[in-house]
Amino acid sequence: MKSKVGQKAHDVFVKPIITEKSLQDAKKGKFTFSIVAKVPKNIIRQAVEKTFDVKVIGLTTSIVKGKKKRTGAKRIEREEGIWKKAIVTLSSGQTISVFGVGGDQDKKEKIKDKK
């Protein structure tokens, strides 16, 4: 299967997942993204490498089932769609700027800049 990653890279990512756990993992070089459910691992790997100009050494994916929500005046129950979560491990020393991972030094510099 020949993939055109340059054209499909914007169609792969939905959003980065920013939680306490994902930010802790980001300090260790693991970054979490919400991905379109039907995209295979090789396309995800190529899209991350091309979009963020990094080297991916590990990739873990899992399908997340949609939650049930109640909406409307009659409180009709509907189900959100399924989605895929991808945890990307980068080679040491590389980061993705979307996550804004920094140590205490970055916080101290921002405080100094405000004063």
Secondary structure, 3 states (H helix, E strand, C coil): CCCCHHHHHHHHEEEECCCHHHHHHHHCCEEEEEECCCCCHHHHHHHHHHHHCCCEEEEEEEEECCCEEEECCCCEEEECCCEEEEEEEECCCCCCHHHCCCCHHHHHHHHHHHC
